[in-house]
Every structure is written in structure tokens, then in C-alpha cells.
Amino acid sequence: MSDIKKAVILAAGRGTRMKELTDDIPKPMVKVKGTPILESIVRGLVSNGITEVLIVVGYRKEVITDYFGTGERFGCEVSYIEQVVQDGTGRVVELAKDFAGDDPFILSYGDILVPAEAYAPLVEFQDVDGKLTVKIDEDVRKGGAVFIEDGRVTNLIEKPKEDEPTSPYYNAGIYVFSPVIFEYTARLELSPRGEYELTDAIAAQVKDGLRIAAVELEGEWADVRDPEVLKELND
């Protein structure tokens, strides 16, 4: 069994739906109950054995680099890489290729808030090619519908349209990848939305018979996507 020690956090975006709240800070540095979302993610990962964290930065990157520094204060080693072109989640993962090397890694979006214990089932990496987290009772049309059979992902549909099949499982935005993911992101084509989609790379892995395990997250989960969600969390 291999315990994962590396994690990648995508924190390059401004988060335009946050309006003036992100005039001076990137969205992952917005505070929930007094703590930046990004800090909660880092501390949650470290408490589950992660020792190396790569933060993908972009908009107002200095706010993040000044805050986290080398990571010593947070009990891990933090490094940074800049996403210069915002062309989708599929391409941004490729920035982690050198960092990952031959090792599996956790990948999280920088605005997904979960309790620390939610990362526990992700750090064990055995007999799978990857893991994808899901939640139930979320509106899959706002994100991604995940189709599961015997604990394994069988298909993914990003923001399914009215006439497309749906599923009770919502893509929760935290993943575990082996380095094989880079073979799939390298050959991504633009989606109808004009972006390179990470979910397309995962769907291609599934189609090729790779074992992507579905992990249903326990406890609270929040995609801090807009001021309304933020207000709910802070009330």
C-alpha cells in the first residue's frame, strides 16, 4: 500500500462571481469563519499525512505566496507554479507533472471546503488508478454527474443537459491521480465550452478500463462558488 504524500491545489482564479470580495485577493483566500479557504485545505491535507503541497497560483499570486511561504508554519513543504493561460482544468493539471514525478497525488480545487477527516480515504492508494470524490443531494447540472457501478466510476458528464442521463452522484472536486493522468491531459481537445476539461481526461481513463474508484465524502462539503454560499457558511 502506498500512502500519498503529495497534493496539488488549484488556486489561480479570481472567482468573478465573488464580485468585489476578490478585488484584492484570489478566491481561495476568501475567509470562512475567519480562516482562508486555502488554509483550511492545506491544514486538512497535512493532518492526513501530506508533506508536499504544490499551489497553482495566478491572480494576485503574491497574496498566496506571502501567506504560505515555504509552508513551514503549516507543517509541510509548499511550492508554487503559475498558471499563465486560463484555458481549463485539464491543462492546468499538466503544471503538476514535474512536482508529481512518479508519485500519485491528491488534487483539489481551491474553493472546495471539507472537514479534515474527509481527506482520510484519499491518502491510501492501492489497487486503483485514481479516485474521484462524490456527494449526493447536489444539483449535478451545476457541476458534473458521476456514474458509478460497484464502487468504480463508469462515466462522467459535465453539466449534463436536460436531455442527457443524470445521476445522484455529484463530482465533489477532489481527486487522486497517478502520473498516468498526464498522458490523458496531454491529448485533450477543446470542449464545447472552449476549454480543456479535466473531466474529459478522467472519462477517457474510464473508457480505457482504468480503475477510478468513487469515494463518497462524509460530513459537510461546500463549493464556495458565490457570495450566497459564503454567507451561508459564515452565518
C-alpha atoms as an extended CHARMM CRD file, in Angstrom:
* protein
*
       235  EXT
         1         1  MET       CA              0.0000000000        0.0000000000        0.0000000000  PROA      1               0.0000000000
         2         2  SER       CA              1.2690000000        3.4330000000       -0.8920000000  PROA      2               0.0000000000
         3         3  ASP       CA              0.3280000000        6.3740000000        1.3020000000  PROA      3               0.0000000000
         4         4  ILE       CA              0.1430000000        9.5920000000       -0.6760000000  PROA      4               0.0000000000
         5         5  LYS       CA              2.4260000000       12.4060000000        0.4670000000  PROA      5               0.0000000000
         6         6  LYS       CA              1.8220000000       14.9720000000       -2.2810000000  PROA      6               0.0000000000
         7         7  ALA       CA             -1.0990000000       17.2870000000       -3.0050000000  PROA      7               0.0000000000
         8         8  VAL       CA             -1.8540000000       19.8930000000       -5.6670000000  PROA      8               0.0000000000
         9         9  ILE       CA             -4.2900000000       22.7470000000       -5.0480000000  PROA      9               0.0000000000
        10        10  LEU       CA             -5.6960000000       24.8130000000       -7.9220000000  PROA      10              0.0000000000
        11        11  ALA       CA             -5.7910000000       28.4110000000       -6.7070000000  PROA      11              0.0000000000
        12        12  ALA       CA             -5.1560000000       30.5360000000       -9.8070000000  PROA      12              0.0000000000
        13        13  GLY       CA             -8.6050000000       32.0190000000      -10.3210000000  PROA      13              0.0000000000
        14        14  ARG       CA            -10.0730000000       35.3160000000       -9.2480000000  PROA      14              0.0000000000
        15        15  GLY       CA            -13.5940000000       33.9870000000       -8.8290000000  PROA      15              0.0000000000
        16        16  THR       CA            -15.5280000000       36.6870000000      -10.6550000000  PROA      16              0.0000000000
        17        17  ARG       CA            -18.8330000000       35.5810000000       -9.0960000000  PROA      17              0.0000000000
        18        18  MET       CA            -17.4420000000       36.8070000000       -5.7740000000  PROA      18              0.0000000000
        19        19  LYS       CA            -17.5320000000       40.3620000000       -7.2070000000  PROA      19              0.0000000000
        20        20  GLU       CA            -15.7640000000       42.9350000000       -5.0120000000  PROA      20              0.0000000000
        21        21  LEU       CA            -14.7980000000       40.2830000000       -2.4400000000  PROA      21              0.0000000000
        22        22  THR       CA            -11.9490000000       39.2490000000       -4.7470000000  PROA      22              0.0000000000
        23        23  ASP       CA            -10.8090000000       42.7020000000       -5.8480000000  PROA      23              0.0000000000
        24        24  ASP       CA             -7.6440000000       42.3560000000       -3.7590000000  PROA      24              0.0000000000
        25        25  ILE       CA             -7.3550000000       38.6220000000       -3.0820000000  PROA      25              0.0000000000
        26        26  PRO       CA             -7.7200000000       35.4180000000       -5.0870000000  PROA      26              0.0000000000
        27        27  LYS       CA            -10.9040000000       33.4940000000       -4.3710000000  PROA      27              0.0000000000
        28        28  PRO       CA             -9.2320000000       30.6910000000       -2.3440000000  PROA      28              0.0000000000
        29        29  MET       CA             -8.0810000000       33.3100000000        0.1870000000  PROA      29              0.0000000000
        30        30  VAL       CA            -11.6550000000       34.3520000000        0.9910000000  PROA      30              0.0000000000
        31        31  LYS       CA            -12.2820000000       33.6260000000        4.6610000000  PROA      31              0.0000000000
        32        32  VAL       CA            -14.8350000000       31.1930000000        6.0460000000  PROA      32              0.0000000000
        33        33  LYS       CA            -15.2940000000       31.5960000000        9.7910000000  PROA      33              0.0000000000
        34        34  GLY       CA            -12.1150000000       33.6680000000        9.9740000000  PROA      34              0.0000000000
        35        35  THR       CA             -9.8070000000       31.2920000000        8.0650000000  PROA      35              0.0000000000
        36        36  PRO       CA             -8.8990000000       31.4420000000        4.3630000000  PROA      36              0.0000000000
        37        37  ILE       CA            -10.3930000000       28.5050000000        2.4570000000  PROA      37              0.0000000000
        38        38  LEU       CA             -6.9310000000       27.6420000000        1.1580000000  PROA      38              0.0000000000
        39        39  GLU       CA             -5.5120000000       27.4300000000        4.6780000000  PROA      39              0.0000000000
        40        40  SER       CA             -8.2750000000       25.0350000000        5.7250000000  PROA      40              0.0000000000
        41        41  ILE       CA             -7.4580000000       22.8330000000        2.7340000000  PROA      41              0.0000000000
        42        42  VAL       CA             -3.7180000000       22.8200000000        3.4530000000  PROA      42              0.0000000000
        43        43  ARG       CA             -4.1780000000       22.0830000000        7.1470000000  PROA      43              0.0000000000
        44        44  GLY       CA             -6.6920000000       19.3180000000        6.3960000000  PROA      44              0.0000000000
        45        45  LEU       CA             -4.2930000000       17.6490000000        3.9750000000  PROA      45              0.0000000000
        46        46  VAL       CA             -1.3240000000       17.9320000000        6.3380000000  PROA      46              0.0000000000
        47        47  SER       CA             -3.3230000000       16.3860000000        9.1730000000  PROA      47              0.0000000000
        48        48  ASN       CA             -3.7300000000       13.3140000000        6.9530000000  PROA      48              0.0000000000
        49        49  GLY       CA             -0.0460000000       12.8590000000        6.2140000000  PROA      49              0.0000000000
        50        50  ILE       CA              0.5320000000       15.1210000000        3.2100000000  PROA      50              0.0000000000
        51        51  THR       CA              4.0440000000       16.5770000000        3.3830000000  PROA      51              0.0000000000
        52        52  GLU       CA              4.4460000000       18.3120000000       -0.0050000000  PROA      52              0.0000000000
        53        53  VAL       CA              1.9420000000       20.7770000000       -1.4370000000  PROA      53              0.0000000000
        54        54  LEU       CA              2.0430000000       22.4870000000       -4.8350000000  PROA      54              0.0000000000
        55        55  ILE       CA             -0.2240000000       25.5190000000       -5.1080000000  PROA      55              0.0000000000
        56        56  VAL       CA             -1.1010000000       26.5990000000       -8.6420000000  PROA      56              0.0000000000
        57        57  VAL       CA             -1.2990000000       30.3910000000       -8.4850000000  PROA      57              0.0000000000
        58        58  GLY       CA             -2.3440000000       33.1150000000      -10.8970000000  PROA      58              0.0000000000
        59        59  TYR       CA             -4.4940000000       36.1100000000       -9.9980000000  PROA      59              0.0000000000
        60        60  ARG       CA             -2.9480000000       38.1050000000       -7.1050000000  PROA      60              0.0000000000
        61        61  LYS       CA             -0.4780000000       35.2790000000       -6.5870000000  PROA      61              0.0000000000
        62        62  GLU       CA              1.5990000000       37.2800000000       -4.1090000000  PROA      62              0.0000000000
        63        63  VAL       CA             -1.2440000000       37.1480000000       -1.5820000000  PROA      63              0.0000000000
        64        64  ILE       CA             -0.9120000000       33.3510000000       -1.5070000000  PROA      64              0.0000000000
        65        65  THR       CA              2.8820000000       33.1380000000       -1.6850000000  PROA      65              0.0000000000
        66        66  ASP       CA              3.3210000000       35.7230000000        1.0840000000  PROA      66              0.0000000000
        67        67  TYR       CA              0.8160000000       33.9410000000        3.3060000000  PROA      67              0.0000000000
        68        68  PHE       CA              2.0890000000       30.3700000000        2.9340000000  PROA      68              0.0000000000
        69        69  GLY       CA              5.7740000000       30.9830000000        2.2620000000  PROA      69              0.0000000000
        70        70  THR       CA              7.7400000000       27.7290000000        2.3560000000  PROA      70              0.0000000000
        71        71  GLY       CA              4.9430000000       26.0230000000        4.2680000000  PROA      71              0.0000000000
        72        72  GLU       CA              6.9890000000       25.5620000000        7.4350000000  PROA      72              0.0000000000
        73        73  ARG       CA              4.3200000000       27.2610000000        9.5400000000  PROA      73              0.0000000000
        74        74  PHE       CA              1.7810000000       24.7440000000        8.2440000000  PROA      74              0.0000000000
        75        75  GLY       CA              3.8560000000       21.6040000000        8.7460000000  PROA      75              0.0000000000
        76        76  CYS       CA              4.5990000000       20.8940000000        5.0930000000  PROA      76              0.0000000000
        77        77  GLU       CA              6.7260000000       21.9760000000        2.1640000000  PROA      77              0.0000000000
        78        78  VAL       CA              4.8550000000       24.3810000000       -0.1020000000  PROA      78              0.0000000000
        79        79  SER       CA              5.9220000000       25.2080000000       -3.6480000000  PROA      79              0.0000000000
        80        80  TYR       CA              4.2160000000       27.2640000000       -6.3320000000  PROA      80              0.0000000000
        81        81  ILE       CA              3.7010000000       27.2890000000      -10.0710000000  PROA      81              0.0000000000
        82        82  GLU       CA              1.8760000000       29.9560000000      -12.0560000000  PROA      82              0.0000000000
        83        83  GLN       CA             -0.9820000000       29.2880000000      -14.4410000000  PROA      83              0.0000000000
        84        84  VAL       CA             -0.4380000000       31.9690000000      -17.0820000000  PROA      84              0.0000000000
        85        85  VAL       CA             -3.2050000000       30.9780000000      -19.5070000000  PROA      85              0.0000000000
        86        86  GLN       CA             -6.6360000000       30.1820000000      -18.0620000000  PROA      86              0.0000000000
        87        87  ASP       CA             -7.7050000000       27.5480000000      -20.5820000000  PROA      87              0.0000000000
        88        88  GLY       CA             -9.4160000000       24.9650000000      -18.4300000000  PROA      88              0.0000000000
        89        89  THR       CA             -8.9280000000       22.4550000000      -15.6580000000  PROA      89              0.0000000000
        90        90  GLY       CA             -7.4650000000       19.8380000000      -17.9870000000  PROA      90              0.0000000000
        91        91  ARG       CA             -4.4440000000       21.8820000000      -18.9810000000  PROA      91              0.0000000000
        92        92  VAL       CA             -3.7340000000       23.2460000000      -15.5020000000  PROA      92              0.0000000000
        93        93  VAL       CA             -3.1290000000       19.7380000000      -14.1610000000  PROA      93              0.0000000000
        94        94  GLU       CA             -0.1790000000       19.4200000000      -16.5300000000  PROA      94              0.0000000000
        95        95  LEU       CA              1.5930000000       22.0990000000      -14.4790000000  PROA      95              0.0000000000
        96        96  ALA       CA              1.9500000000       19.4890000000      -11.7310000000  PROA      96              0.0000000000
        97        97  LYS       CA              3.8560000000       16.9940000000      -13.8740000000  PROA      97              0.0000000000
        98        98  ASP       CA              7.3580000000       17.7440000000      -12.5570000000  PROA      98              0.0000000000
        99        99  PHE       CA              6.0810000000       18.0330000000       -8.9970000000  PROA      99              0.0000000000
       100       100  ALA       CA              4.3490000000       14.6520000000       -9.1490000000  PROA      100             0.0000000000
       101       101  GLY       CA              7.2050000000       12.7780000000      -10.8060000000  PROA      101             0.0000000000
       102       102  ASP       CA              6.4400000000        9.0700000000      -10.4080000000  PROA      102             0.0000000000
       103       103  ASP       CA              4.1590000000        9.5680000000       -7.3930000000  PROA      103             0.0000000000
       104       104  PRO       CA              0.3770000000        9.6310000000       -7.0500000000  PROA      104             0.0000000000
       105       105  PHE       CA             -1.0890000000       12.8620000000       -5.7080000000  PROA      105             0.0000000000
       106       106  ILE       CA             -4.2790000000       14.4080000000       -4.3950000000  PROA      106             0.0000000000
       107       107  LEU       CA             -5.7200000000       17.2790000000       -6.4100000000  PROA      107             0.0000000000
       108       108  SER       CA             -8.2480000000       19.7400000000       -5.0100000000  PROA      108             0.0000000000
       109       109  TYR       CA             -9.8620000000       22.8710000000       -6.3030000000  PROA      109             0.0000000000
       110       110  GLY       CA             -9.0180000000       25.8130000000       -4.0840000000  PROA      110             0.0000000000
       111       111  ASP       CA            -12.6350000000       26.6140000000       -3.2440000000  PROA      111             0.0000000000
       112       112  ILE       CA            -13.7890000000       23.1880000000       -2.0220000000  PROA      112             0.0000000000
       113       113  LEU       CA            -14.2240000000       23.1440000000        1.7360000000  PROA      113             0.0000000000
       114       114  VAL       CA            -14.4570000000       19.8440000000        3.6180000000  PROA      114             0.0000000000
       115       115  PRO       CA            -13.6080000000       18.7380000000        7.1680000000  PROA      115             0.0000000000
       116       116  ALA       CA            -10.0780000000       17.3950000000        7.6460000000  PROA      116             0.0000000000
       117       117  GLU       CA            -11.3100000000       13.8100000000        8.0890000000  PROA      117             0.0000000000
       118       118  ALA       CA            -12.7760000000       13.8450000000        4.5610000000  PROA      118             0.0000000000
       119       119  TYR       CA             -9.2470000000       13.5120000000        3.1490000000  PROA      119             0.0000000000
       120       120  ALA       CA             -8.5300000000       10.3130000000        5.1160000000  PROA      120             0.0000000000
       121       121  PRO       CA             -9.8550000000        7.8140000000        2.5000000000  PROA      121             0.0000000000
       122       122  LEU       CA             -7.8900000000        9.5970000000       -0.2220000000  PROA      122             0.0000000000
       123       123  VAL       CA             -4.3470000000        9.1870000000        1.0820000000  PROA      123             0.0000000000
       124       124  GLU       CA             -4.3960000000        5.3930000000        0.7250000000  PROA      124             0.0000000000
       125       125  PHE       CA             -3.5770000000        4.3750000000       -2.8270000000  PROA      125             0.0000000000
       126       126  GLN       CA             -3.8700000000        0.6880000000       -3.5670000000  PROA      126             0.0000000000
       127       127  ASP       CA             -5.3190000000       -1.3880000000       -6.4310000000  PROA      127             0.0000000000
       128       128  VAL       CA             -6.6860000000        1.6550000000       -8.2500000000  PROA      128             0.0000000000
       129       129  ASP       CA             -5.5340000000        4.0450000000      -10.9560000000  PROA      129             0.0000000000
       130       130  GLY       CA             -7.2470000000        7.0470000000       -9.4080000000  PROA      130             0.0000000000
       131       131  LYS       CA            -10.0190000000        8.2490000000       -7.1220000000  PROA      131             0.0000000000
       132       132  LEU       CA            -12.8430000000       10.7170000000       -7.6020000000  PROA      132             0.0000000000
       133       133  THR       CA            -14.9060000000       12.1380000000       -4.7580000000  PROA      133             0.0000000000
       134       134  VAL       CA            -18.6670000000       12.4660000000       -4.9460000000  PROA      134             0.0000000000
       135       135  LYS       CA            -21.5280000000       13.9220000000       -2.9390000000  PROA      135             0.0000000000
       136       136  ILE       CA            -25.1920000000       13.1250000000       -3.1870000000  PROA      136             0.0000000000
       137       137  ASP       CA            -28.1130000000       15.5620000000       -2.9790000000  PROA      137             0.0000000000
       138       138  GLU       CA            -26.3320000000       18.2450000000       -5.0170000000  PROA      138             0.0000000000
       139       139  ASP       CA            -27.5770000000       19.7190000000       -8.3000000000  PROA      139             0.0000000000
       140       140  VAL       CA            -25.4710000000       17.8010000000      -10.8340000000  PROA      140             0.0000000000
       141       141  ARG       CA            -26.4510000000       20.2370000000      -13.5710000000  PROA      141             0.0000000000
       142       142  LYS       CA            -24.2990000000       22.8690000000      -11.8350000000  PROA      142             0.0000000000
       143       143  GLY       CA            -21.2450000000       20.6320000000      -11.9270000000  PROA      143             0.0000000000
       144       144  GLY       CA            -20.7540000000       17.0760000000      -13.0460000000  PROA      144             0.0000000000
       145       145  ALA       CA            -22.7930000000       13.8800000000      -12.9050000000  PROA      145             0.0000000000
       146       146  VAL       CA            -20.7860000000       10.8020000000      -11.9510000000  PROA      146             0.0000000000
       147       147  PHE       CA            -21.9800000000        7.3100000000      -12.8420000000  PROA      147             0.0000000000
       148       148  ILE       CA            -20.8620000000        4.5330000000      -10.5140000000  PROA      148             0.0000000000
       149       149  GLU       CA            -21.0300000000        0.7470000000      -10.5400000000  PROA      149             0.0000000000
       150       150  ASP       CA            -19.5750000000       -1.4610000000       -7.7910000000  PROA      150             0.0000000000
       151       151  GLY       CA            -17.6430000000        1.4660000000       -6.3680000000  PROA      151             0.0000000000
       152       152  ARG       CA            -15.9990000000        2.3520000000       -9.6580000000  PROA      152             0.0000000000
       153       153  VAL       CA            -16.6430000000        5.3140000000      -11.9290000000  PROA      153             0.0000000000
       154       154  THR       CA            -18.2020000000        4.2060000000      -15.2180000000  PROA      154             0.0000000000
       155       155  ASN       CA            -18.8570000000        7.6300000000      -16.7720000000  PROA      155             0.0000000000
       156       156  LEU       CA            -18.8420000000       11.3710000000      -16.1620000000  PROA      156             0.0000000000
       157       157  ILE       CA            -20.9580000000       14.0500000000      -17.7870000000  PROA      157             0.0000000000
       158       158  GLU       CA            -20.0140000000       17.6800000000      -17.1840000000  PROA      158             0.0000000000
       159       159  LYS       CA            -23.0380000000       19.9270000000      -16.5510000000  PROA      159             0.0000000000
       160       160  PRO       CA            -25.5000000000       17.4560000000      -18.1380000000  PROA      160             0.0000000000
       161       161  LYS       CA            -28.1970000000       18.9990000000      -20.3260000000  PROA      161             0.0000000000
       162       162  GLU       CA            -31.9020000000       18.3000000000      -19.8490000000  PROA      162             0.0000000000
       163       163  ASP       CA            -31.8980000000       15.5120000000      -22.4330000000  PROA      163             0.0000000000
       164       164  GLU       CA            -28.7750000000       13.7920000000      -21.0740000000  PROA      164             0.0000000000
       165       165  PRO       CA            -28.7670000000       10.9950000000      -18.4920000000  PROA      165             0.0000000000
       166       166  THR       CA            -28.2440000000       12.0360000000      -14.9120000000  PROA      166             0.0000000000
       167       167  SER       CA            -27.0320000000       10.5100000000      -11.6580000000  PROA      167             0.0000000000
       168       168  PRO       CA            -27.4670000000       11.1800000000       -7.9340000000  PROA      168             0.0000000000
       169       169  TYR       CA            -23.6710000000       11.4740000000       -7.6150000000  PROA      169             0.0000000000
       170       170  TYR       CA            -22.1340000000       14.9350000000       -7.9360000000  PROA      170             0.0000000000
       171       171  ASN       CA            -18.4530000000       15.4320000000       -8.7410000000  PROA      171             0.0000000000
       172       172  ALA       CA            -17.1190000000       16.8830000000       -5.4730000000  PROA      172             0.0000000000
       173       173  GLY       CA            -13.9260000000       18.3950000000       -6.9080000000  PROA      173             0.0000000000
       174       174  ILE       CA            -11.2310000000       16.4430000000       -5.0500000000  PROA      174             0.0000000000
       175       175  TYR       CA             -9.3070000000       13.7250000000       -6.8560000000  PROA      175             0.0000000000
       176       176  VAL       CA             -6.4300000000       11.2910000000       -6.5670000000  PROA      176             0.0000000000
       177       177  PHE       CA             -4.3470000000       10.7140000000       -9.6730000000  PROA      177             0.0000000000
       178       178  SER       CA             -1.4430000000        8.5100000000      -10.6390000000  PROA      178             0.0000000000
       179       179  PRO       CA              1.0450000000       10.0350000000      -13.1080000000  PROA      179             0.0000000000
       180       180  VAL       CA             -0.8210000000        8.2780000000      -15.9380000000  PROA      180             0.0000000000
       181       181  ILE       CA             -3.2790000000       11.2070000000      -15.8490000000  PROA      181             0.0000000000
       182       182  PHE       CA             -0.6950000000       13.3060000000      -17.7100000000  PROA      182             0.0000000000
       183       183  GLU       CA             -0.9170000000       11.0020000000      -20.7190000000  PROA      183             0.0000000000
       184       184  TYR       CA             -4.6120000000       11.8320000000      -20.8990000000  PROA      184             0.0000000000
       185       185  THR       CA             -4.4230000000       15.5860000000      -20.2540000000  PROA      185             0.0000000000
       186       186  ALA       CA             -1.7540000000       15.8490000000      -22.9820000000  PROA      186             0.0000000000
       187       187  ARG       CA             -4.2030000000       14.7220000000      -25.6500000000  PROA      187             0.0000000000
       188       188  LEU       CA             -7.2630000000       16.6550000000      -24.5460000000  PROA      188             0.0000000000
       189       189  GLU       CA             -9.2330000000       18.5750000000      -27.1470000000  PROA      189             0.0000000000
       190       190  LEU       CA            -11.2650000000       21.6970000000      -26.5520000000  PROA      190             0.0000000000
       191       191  SER       CA            -14.7100000000       21.0330000000      -25.1260000000  PROA      191             0.0000000000
       192       192  PRO       CA            -17.8850000000       22.7010000000      -26.4270000000  PROA      192             0.0000000000
       193       193  ARG       CA            -17.2890000000       25.3130000000      -23.6860000000  PROA      193             0.0000000000
       194       194  GLY       CA            -13.9700000000       26.1710000000      -25.3300000000  PROA      194             0.0000000000
       195       195  GLU       CA            -11.8380000000       24.7440000000      -22.5030000000  PROA      195             0.0000000000
       196       196  TYR       CA             -9.6910000000       21.7140000000      -21.8350000000  PROA      196             0.0000000000
       197       197  GLU       CA            -11.7520000000       19.7920000000      -19.2730000000  PROA      197             0.0000000000
       198       198  LEU       CA            -10.1890000000       17.6060000000      -16.6080000000  PROA      198             0.0000000000
       199       199  THR       CA            -13.3440000000       15.5030000000      -16.5230000000  PROA      199             0.0000000000
       200       200  ASP       CA            -12.7880000000       14.6020000000      -20.1930000000  PROA      200             0.0000000000
       201       201  ALA       CA             -9.3840000000       13.1770000000      -19.2650000000  PROA      201             0.0000000000
       202       202  ILE       CA            -10.9270000000       11.1670000000      -16.4220000000  PROA      202             0.0000000000
       203       203  ALA       CA            -13.7300000000        9.9150000000      -18.6830000000  PROA      203             0.0000000000
       204       204  ALA       CA            -11.1030000000        8.7730000000      -21.2000000000  PROA      204             0.0000000000
       205       205  GLN       CA             -9.3050000000        6.8310000000      -18.4580000000  PROA      205             0.0000000000
       206       206  VAL       CA            -12.5710000000        5.1280000000      -17.5380000000  PROA      206             0.0000000000
       207       207  LYS       CA            -13.2760000000        4.3060000000      -21.1860000000  PROA      207             0.0000000000
       208       208  ASP       CA             -9.8300000000        2.6940000000      -21.4450000000  PROA      208             0.0000000000
       209       209  GLY       CA            -10.6340000000        0.4540000000      -18.4840000000  PROA      209             0.0000000000
       210       210  LEU       CA             -8.5640000000        2.1950000000      -15.8140000000  PROA      210             0.0000000000
       211       211  ARG       CA             -9.8390000000        1.7130000000      -12.2870000000  PROA      211             0.0000000000
       212       212  ILE       CA            -11.1350000000        5.0260000000      -10.9620000000  PROA      212             0.0000000000
       213       213  ALA       CA            -12.6870000000        4.4910000000       -7.5420000000  PROA      213             0.0000000000
       214       214  ALA       CA            -15.5870000000        6.6400000000       -6.3660000000  PROA      214             0.0000000000
       215       215  VAL       CA            -15.2540000000        7.9710000000       -2.8130000000  PROA      215             0.0000000000
       216       216  GLU       CA            -18.3900000000        9.4020000000       -1.2380000000  PROA      216             0.0000000000
       217       217  LEU       CA            -17.3520000000       12.2260000000        1.0520000000  PROA      217             0.0000000000
       218       218  GLU       CA            -18.6620000000       12.1420000000        4.5870000000  PROA      218             0.0000000000
       219       219  GLY       CA            -19.6330000000       15.2600000000        6.5170000000  PROA      219             0.0000000000
       220       220  GLU       CA            -20.0390000000       18.8200000000        5.3640000000  PROA      220             0.0000000000
       221       221  TRP       CA            -18.9850000000       19.8230000000        1.8610000000  PROA      221             0.0000000000
       222       222  ALA       CA            -19.0980000000       23.2330000000        0.2320000000  PROA      222             0.0000000000
       223       223  ASP       CA            -18.1910000000       24.6190000000       -3.1530000000  PROA      223             0.0000000000
       224       224  VAL       CA            -17.6800000000       28.2440000000       -2.1600000000  PROA      224             0.0000000000
       225       225  ARG       CA            -18.7710000000       29.4010000000       -5.5820000000  PROA      225             0.0000000000
       226       226  ASP       CA            -20.5080000000       32.7050000000       -4.8470000000  PROA      226             0.0000000000
       227       227  PRO       CA            -21.3320000000       35.2610000000       -2.1220000000  PROA      227             0.0000000000
       228       228  GLU       CA            -24.5690000000       33.4550000000       -1.2460000000  PROA      228             0.0000000000
       229       229  VAL       CA            -22.7340000000       30.2260000000       -0.3330000000  PROA      229             0.0000000000
       230       230  LEU       CA            -20.1350000000       32.2380000000        1.5560000000  PROA      230             0.0000000000
       231       231  LYS       CA            -22.8240000000       33.9940000000        3.5820000000  PROA      231             0.0000000000
       232       232  GLU       CA            -24.4690000000       30.6920000000        4.4890000000  PROA      232             0.0000000000
       233       233  LEU       CA            -21.1490000000       29.2850000000        5.6960000000  PROA      233             0.0000000000
       234       234  ASN       CA            -20.3390000000       32.3700000000        7.7560000000  PROA      234             0.0000000000
       235       235  ASP       CA            -23.7650000000       32.7760000000        9.3690000000  PROA      235             0.0000000000
